[in-house]
Each structure stands twice: as structure tokens, then as C-alpha cells.
Amino acid sequence: MSAAVAAAAAAAAAGSMGSNSTSSGSSSSGSGTNDHHHHHQYYQVAAVAPQPPQPLSRYESQKRRDWNTFGQYLRNHRPPLALSRCSGAHVLEFLRYLDQFGKTKVHTPNCPFFGHPHPPAPCPCPLKQAWGSLDALIGRLRAAFEENGGLPETNPFGARAVRLYLREVRDEQSKARGITYEKKKRKKPPSSSSAANLAPVGGVNGNKLAADRGGGVVVGNNPHHLDFSALRELA
């Protein structure tokens, strides 16, 4: 009896040791699996890490500045004007307001240098914004309006009155300055490989971005930006 008990106890002890060994092995194997799983998750996270944002192009940066400045103009308007209530008439008011910052001499019909492309002497004729600069500005604002949720059919920058005003400015400055604004011929569409390297074109009449030619809307002393810190309040 004692021998049988001893044998059973020995068998139980042996079984217990085997079970513990199996359990330890399983635990070790599970730990290894968990470590592998964690490493796999790490590599997955590293693989899908977001890339840093690409810097904006010159056109996009200028468009953003123009849009922010126009918004500031509306806030300084008296009374303040909501974008949803902005019309073509308000856009014309804005363009005329910008003339006070212009640096393009526009001779009056009574000026002896009217129609002279290179006046030999100074004259008291007013300085205004160049037509090409205004045209490019309207093109950028027109695009920004729709990119910020505006509908094409209610876009104040595409109003007929704005197009007519720009045409009048072009004709007036052409005669006063003795220069001709020639309509550029359409070029063949670029290939897919080179299209990505081209900057968007601004302007109601398809003019090349004025900032690329150093002819951006002039405000203060900077000929490229429509970005000024203090807009005068309108009466």
C-alpha cells in the first residue's frame, strides 16, 4: 500500500513537473509571440507616419494673403460687411480703394505726356494700380472665393461689372501710357510630365501671374504683396 502510494505520489509529482515545464514553455513562447507582435505593430505605425506638409507655391501663398487681406477689408468696412452680402459693387469699391497705394503713373488727357510711354519729365498725374496687377488679383480672389465654399454663380469677383471695370482700366491705361496690352496667344497644353511644375495662372483675362513679373498689386512699399497691417476705415 505504501509502495503504491509512493508510486502514485511519484507519478503525480512527475506529472506536475511536466505540466509546469509545458506551461513555462508555453508562457515563453507566448512572450516571444507578443514581442514579435509589438515589433510588427511598431513597423506598421512607422510605415504610415504622416508626411510633413509640402510648402505652398508662390501663387498659393499670394492667393492666401490676398484672401486674408480682402477679409480684413470687409471687417474694416463701415458698417462691417459679411462675405455673403458682398457684391460686384463692393469689389469695385475695393479696387478703387487700392489705387491710393498704386505706383503706376496714369496721365490725364490734359497732360503733355498723355500717350507718351517714356515721359522725359515728372508730372502731377495720379498714381494708380497697374491694370495687369488688378487683373491678376481678381483672378486669385475669384479662385479663393470658390475654394472657401462660395458658389460660382454668386462669385462677386466674376461679376460682369468687375469685368467691364477691368476692361475700362486696361483701355484707359493703354492710351494714357502709350502702351499696348496684347492678348497672349494660347499655348498648347503641357504634357503630363511638365504640368506638375507649372504654377497656376491667375487673372480674369488669362494673364500670367503678376507677381512672377514683379508686377503684383502695390500696397505700401512692397510691389508683390497685397498684405498690409492697417486698412483705413471707410466712411
MIDRENVO-90226 format. One record per residue: x, y, z of N, C-alpha, C in turn. Coordinates in pm, whole numbers, padded with zeros to 5 digits, always signed. Layout:
N
XYZXYZXYZ;...
***
This chain:
235
+00084-00119+00000+00000+00000+00000+00087+00123+00000;+00181+00126+00092+00269+00241+00099+00350+00253-00028;+00384+00136-00087+00460+00139-00211+00374+00197-00322;+00243+00159-00323+00153+00210-00425+00133+00360-00409;+00117+00405-00284+00102+00547-00257+00226+00623-00300;+00341+00563-00265+00466+00628-00303+00478+00637-00453;+00436+00529-00523+00444+00530-00669+00349+00632-00727;+00226+00640-00670+00128+00737-00718+00177+00880-00694;+00237+00899-00575+00288+01032-00543+00401+01071-00638;+00487+00968-00668+00597+00996-00760+00543+01029-00899;+00438+00953-00940+00380+00979-01072+00315+01116-01077;+00246+01153-00967+00182+01284-00962+00285+01396-00966;+00394+01372-00891+00500+01474-00890+00560+01491-01029;+00582+01374-01094+00639+01381-01229+00543+01453-01324;+00412+01423-01311+00314+01490-01398+00309+01640-01372;+00320+01675-01244+00317+01818-01209+00436+01892-01266;+00553+01825-01260+00674+01888-01314+00662+01904-01466;+00605+01800-01530+00590+01808-01676+00493+01919-01715;+00386+01930-01634+00288+02035-01662+00347+02173-01646;+00427+02188-01537+00490+02318-01514+00587+02353-01626;+00660+02247-01672+00756+02270-01780+00683+02311-01907;+00570+02240-01933+00493+02274-02053+00436+02414-02044;+00386+02447-01921+00329+02579-01900+00434+02687-01917;+00556+02661-01864+00664+02758-01876+00702+02777-02021;+00705+02663-02094+00740+02673-02236+00636+02750-02313;+00510+02722-02277+00403+02795-02345+00410+02943-02316;+00439+02974-02187+00448+03115-02149+00560+03184-02222;+00676+03113-02231+00791+03170-02301+00758+03191-02448;+00690+03089-02504+00653+03101-02646+00556+03216-02668;+00460+03230-02573+00362+03340-02584+00430+03475-02572;+00529+03483-02483+00601+03609-02466+00675+03646-02594;+00735+03544-02656+00805+03569-02782+00708+03614-02890;+00590+03553-02891+00490+03592-02991+00444+03735-02970;+00424+03770-02839+00381+03907-02809+00486+04009-02849;+00616+03976-02821+00723+04067-02861+00724+04087-03012;+00707+03978-03085+00705+03987-03231+00587+04072-03277;+00472+04055-03209+00352+04131-03246+00373+04281-03223;+00437+04313-03106+00462+04454-03076+00557+04516-03179;+00662+04440-03216+00755+04490-03316+00684+04509-03449;+00594+04418-03483+00520+04429-03609+00432+04553-03609;+00367+04579-03494+00285+04698-03483+00370+04824-03496;+00489+04827-03438+00577+04942-03446+00614+04973-03590;+00649+04867-03664+00686+04888-03803+00567+04937-03884;+00446+04888-03851+00328+04935-03922+00306+05084-03897;+00318+05127-03770+00299+05268-03735+00403+05354-03805;+00528+05305-03805+00634+05381-03870+00609+05394-04019;+00549+05291-04079+00528+05292-04223+00420+05391-04264;+00320+05414-04177+00208+05502-04213+00219+05639-04147;+00337+05674-04097+00355+05805-04034+00328+05914-04138;+00251+06019-04102+00217+06124-04199+00340+06201-04244;+00340+06235-04372+00450+06313-04427+00430+06461-04393;+00539+06535-04375+00525+06679-04347+00460+06749-04466;+00377+06852-04441+00308+06921-04550+00406+06989-04644;+00373+06986-04772+00457+07049-04873+00442+07201-04866;+00549+07275-04887+00537+07422-04885+00449+07471-04998;+00376+07580-04974+00287+07635-05074+00367+07699-05187;+00311+07694-05307+00373+07760-05420+00359+07911-05404;+00431+07987-05486+00422+08131-05479+00279+08178-05507;+00216+08114-05604+00078+08151-05638-00016+08127-05521;-00006+08008-05458-00096+07975-05347-00070+08066-05227;+00055+08098-05201+00086+08188-05090+00028+08326-05115;+00044+08377-05237-00008+08508-05270-00161+08509-05262;-00222+08401-05310-00368+08392-05307-00420+08393-05163;-00351+08325-05075-00392+08323-04934-00379+08461-04871;-00270+08532-04902-00252+08667-04848-00361+08760-04901;-00389+08750-05030-00492+08835-05089-00628+08810-05025;-00660+08683-05003-00789+08648-04944-00799+08699-04801;-00694+08684-04724-00696+08734-04586-00708+08886-04582;-00642+08953-04675-00648+09099-04679-00787+09146-04718;-00850+09079-04813-00985+09118-04851-01081+09097-04733;-01062+08989-04659-01144+08967-04540-01125+09077-04437;-01000+09123-04423-00974+09234-04330-01041+09362-04379;-01040+09381-04510-01106+09499-04568-01255+09497-04537;-01318+09380-04548-01461+09370-04519-01489+09398-04372;-01402+09351-04284-01422+09375-04140-01406+09522-04105;-01317+09592-04177-01295+09734-04151-01395+09823-04223;-01477+09764-04306-01578+09840-04379-01678+09899-04280;-01731+10017-04312-01830+10081-04225-01962+10096-04298;-02064+10020-04256-02060+09917-04150-01989+09791-04197;-01944+09705-04103-01878+09581-04143-01964+09501-04241;-01899+09440-04335-01969+09372-04444-01939+09223-04440;-02045+09142-04437-02028+08996-04440-01998+08952-04583;-01917+08848-04596-01881+08799-04729-02004+08756-04807;-02103+08700-04739-02224+08653-04806-02303+08767-04869;-02281+08890-04822-02352+09006-04873-02266+09090-04968;-02147+09040-04997-02056+09112-05083-02099+09096-05229;-02101+09205-05303-02144+09205-05443-02033+09261-05531;-02060+09262-05661-01964+09319-05753-01936+09465-05725;-02037+09538-05677-02018+09679-05643-01916+09696-05531;-01918+09605-05434-01822+09613-05324-01681+09580-05373;-01671+09489-05468-01541+09456-05526-01484+09578-05598;-01568+09650-05672-01523+09772-05741-01477+09876-05639;-01548+09886-05530-01510+09979-05424-01372+09944-05370;-01348+09815-05355-01219+09766-05306-01107+09799-05405;-01131+09778-05534-01029+09805-05634-00995+09954-05641;-01097+10039-05631-01072+10183-05632-00997+10226-05507;-01028+10160-05397-00958+10190-05272-00808+10160-05285;-00774+10056-05358-00633+10017-05372-00552+10117-05453;-00619+10200-05534-00545+10294-05618-00459+10390-05537;-00497+10416-05412-00418+10509-05331-00280+10452-05301;-00262+10321-05316-00132+10259-05292-00057+10233-05423;-00116+10273-05537-00056+10243-05666+00070+10322-05695;+00152+10272-05786+00277+10338-05825+00292+10344-05977;+00182+10330-06048+00184+10339-06194+00127+10475-06236;+00208+10555-06303+00164+10687-06346+00065+10674-06461;-00053+10734-06442-00157+10732-06545-00186+10877-06583;-00140+10916-06701-00152+11056-06745-00297+11090-06781;-00337+11210-06745-00469+11260-06781-00465+11314-06924;-00581+11327-06991-00581+11377-07130-00522+11516-07144;-00522+11597-07038-00467+11733-07045-00317+11737-07022;-00259+11623-06984-00116+11619-06957-00038+11619-07089;+00072+11697-07098+00152+11698-07222+00216+11563-07252;+00222+11475-07150+00283+11344-07171+00180+11234-07193;+00055+11273-07215-00051+11174-07238-00015+11091-07362;-00014+10960-07344+00021+10870-07454+00170+10853-07476;+00250+10910-07388+00396+10900-07401+00446+10785-07315;+00504+10682-07374+00547+10566-07292+00665+10597-07201;+00746+10698-07237+00864+10733-07155+00868+10885-07137;+00791+10936-07041+00789+11082-07019+00927+11135-06984;+00966+11245-07044+01100+11299-07017+01110+11378-06887;+00997+11407-06827+00998+11487-06704+00881+11445-06615;+00888+11477-06485+00777+11442-06396+00655+11526-06424;+00541+11476-06378+00415+11548-06395+00326+11517-06274;+00222+11597-06251+00137+11577-06132+00026+11474-06151;+00030+11396-06257-00076+11297-06281-00079+11193-06169;-00198+11135-06145-00212+11043-06032-00142+10909-06054;-00107+10848-05942-00054+10712-05942-00167+10614-05913;-00171+10507-05988-00277+10408-05969-00217+10268-05975;-00301+10169-05942-00260+10030-05958-00258+09995-06106;-00158+09922-06148-00148+09880-06287-00260+09782-06321;-00308+09791-06445-00418+09703-06486-00381+09556-06471;-00261+09517-06513-00222+09376-06504-00222+09324-06362;-00185+09411-06267-00184+09371-06126-00326+09348-06076;-00418+09439-06112-00557+09424-06069-00621+09301-06131;-00590+09278-06258-00647+09162-06327-00603+09032-06261;-00473+09022-06228-00422+08902-06162-00481+08887-06022;-00496+08999-05952-00555+08997-05817-00697+08943-05821;-00778+08991-05914-00916+08944-05924-00920+08796-05956;-00829+08752-06040-00823+08609-06070-00796+08524-05947;-00705+08569-05862-00674+08493-05741-00790+08496-05642;-00852+08613-05626-00964+08625-05533-01086+08546-05583;-01104+08544-05711-01215+08467-05767-01199+08318-05736;-01076+08268-05751-01049+08128-05718-01061+08102-05569;-01011+08195-05487-01015+08176-05341-01159+08176-05290;-01245+08257-05350-01385+08262-05308-01450+08125-05320;-01429+08057-05431-01490+07926-05452-01421+07818-05371;-01291+07832-05347-01219+07735-05264-01263+07744-05118;-01317+07857-05079-01364+07875-04941-01515+07857-04929;-01575+07784-05021-01715+07747-05010-01812+07830-05089;-01765+07932-05159-01854+08016-05238-01900+07947-05365;-02017+07981-05412-02072+07922-05535-02030+08005-05656;-01999+07939-05768-01957+08015-05887-02061+08116-05932;-02189+08081-05921-02293+08172-05970-02311+08294-05880;-02258+08291-05759-02268+08407-05669-02132+08471-05643;-02033+08436-05723-01897+08487-05704-01891+08636-05742;-01872+08727-05645-01871+08870-05678-01752+08912-05763;-01644+08833-05758-01524+08867-05835-01540+08832-05983;-01642+08755-06015-01669+08722-06154-01786+08799-06211;-01833+08900-06137-01948+08978-06182-01916+09055-06310;-02018+09076-06388-02000+09147-06516-01945+09288-06494;-01991+09354-06389-01944+09488-06359-01793+09491-06334;-01741+09386-06272-01597+09379-06245-01520+09359-06376;-01571+09275-06464-01504+09253-06592-01502+09381-06676;-01614+09453-06676-01620+09578-06751-01524+09682-06693;-01516+09687-06561-01425+09783-06497-01281+09754-06535;-01241+09628-06532-01104+09593-06568-01076+09626-06714;-01174+09608-06798-01156+09642-06940-01138+09794-06956;-01215+09872-06880-01202+10017-06887-01065+10063-06836;-01019+10001-06728-00887+10035-06674-00779+10002-06775;-00791+09886-06839-00692+09847-06940-00687+09948-07054;-00804+09985-07107-00808+10080-07219-00757+10218-07178;-00797+10262-07058-00753+10393-07010-00602+10398-06995;-00545+10297-06931-00401+10297-06909-00324+10276-07038;-00379+10201-07129-00313+10181-07258-00298+10313-07333;-00404+10394-07335-00400+10523-07404-00314+10623-07327;-00330+10628-07195-00259+10726-07115-00109+10702-07113;-00069+10576-07115+00073+10543-07104+00137+10514-07239;+00056+10511-07344+00111+10487-07477+00166+10347-07496;+00101+10250-07433+00145+10111-07446+00027+10026-07492;+00059+09911-07546-00045+09821-07596-00044+09693-07515;-00162+09655-07468-00176+09528-07398-00222+09425-07499;-00130+09342-07541-00164+09242-07641-00212+09115-07573;-00315+09058-07631-00367+08934-07578-00273+08821-07614;-00230+08748-07515-00135+08641-07539-00200+08524-07612;-00123+08467-07703-00174+08351-07777-00179+08230-07685;-00278+08149-07710-00290+08028-07629-00181+07928-07667;-00122+07872-07567-00018+07772-07590-00078+07633-07584;-00007+07539-07644-00053+07401-07640-00050+07352-07495;-00146+07269-07457-00146+07219-07319-00019+07142-07289;+00041+07163-07172+00167+07095-07138+00146+06947-07120;+00253+06873-07139+00247+06728-07119+00231+06698-06972;+00190+06575-06943+00164+06537-06803+00289+06544-06719;+00406+06522-06781+00530+06523-06704+00571+06663-06660;+00534+06764-06743+00574+06901-06709+00462+06980-06644;+00339+06928-06645+00227+07004-06589+00244+07028-06441;+00305+06932-06370+00318+06946-06225+00413+07058-06187;+00502+07098-06281+00599+07201-06250+00550+07341-06284;+00431+07351-06342+00380+07481-06381+00294+07539-06271;+00310+07668-06241+00227+07735-06142+00094+07770-06205;-00017+07773-06127-00146+07812-06182-00142+07952-06236;-00227+07980-06331-00233+08111-06394-00348+08188-06336;-00324+08314-06299-00429+08397-06242-00473+08501-06342;-00579+08571-06307-00622+08680-06392-00750+08649-06465;-00838+08747-06473-00965+08728-06540-00945+08704-06688;-00844+08771-06747-00821+08760-06890-00706+08666-06924;-00673+08577-06831-00571+08478-06859-00429+08531-06856;-00403+08640-06787-00268+08694-06779-00184+08611-06686;-00056+08610-06713+00038+08539-06627+00042+08608-06492;+00064+08529-06389+00066+08583-06253+00158+08705-06245;+00100+08816-06199+00175+08942-06200+00296+08935-06110;+00286+08859-06002+00399+08855-05909+00523+08796-05974;+00507+08708-06073+00622+08650-06141+00696+08755-06222;+00627+08862-06260+00690+08966-06339+00728+09087-06252;+00712+09071-06120+00738+09185-06034+00629+09289-06045;+00509+09250-06084+00403+09347-06105+00282+09320-06020;+00302+09273-05898+00189+09247-05811+00123+09376-05768;+00006+09364-05706-00063+09482-05656+00025+09550-05552;+00043+09678-05566+00134+09752-05478+00057+09808-05360;+00102+09775-05241+00047+09831-05119+00165+09869-05031;+00174+09995-04994+00289+10040-04916+00413+10038-05004;+00522+09978-04954+00648+09976-05027+00677+09840-05089;+00584+09748-05081+00609+09614-05133+00532+09594-05262;+00600+09574-05377+00529+09562-05505+00470+09426-05529;+00492+09330-05442+00446+09194-05468+00330+09150-05382;+00304+09219-05274+00205+09171-05179+00085+09265-05169;-00027+09203-05149-00146+09279-05107-00164+09246-04960;-00066+09282-04882-00062+09239-04742-00019+09357-04657;-00113+09427-04595-00077+09540-04514-00152+09530-04382;-00090+09584-04278-00139+09560-04143-00257+09648-04105;-00269+09764-04164-00376+09856-04121-00449+09912-04242;-00569+09867-04265-00652+09921-04369-00730+10040-04313;-00736+10148-04389-00809+10263-04341-00958+10234-04339;-01022+10283-04236-01166+10262-04225-01239+10350-04325;-01338+10289-04388-01417+10363-04486-01528+10438-04416;-01556+10557-04463-01664+10636-04401-01799+10576-04439;
***
